[in-house]
């Protein structure tokens, strides 16, 4: 199965309900439902992993 973050012709997808942004210190995520944020993370993948873990908590 193809990783949905790496679909041809598309940029990397944000996890459902989260916005992943590049910031001067690295990357952060924002929960769209309540505005919580976390980061900075050293890579986009690290921010995505953290957001996905937060979404399952």
Secondary structure by P-SEA (a helix, b strand, c coil): cccccccccccccccccbbbbbccccbbbbcccccccccccccaaaaaaaaaaaaac
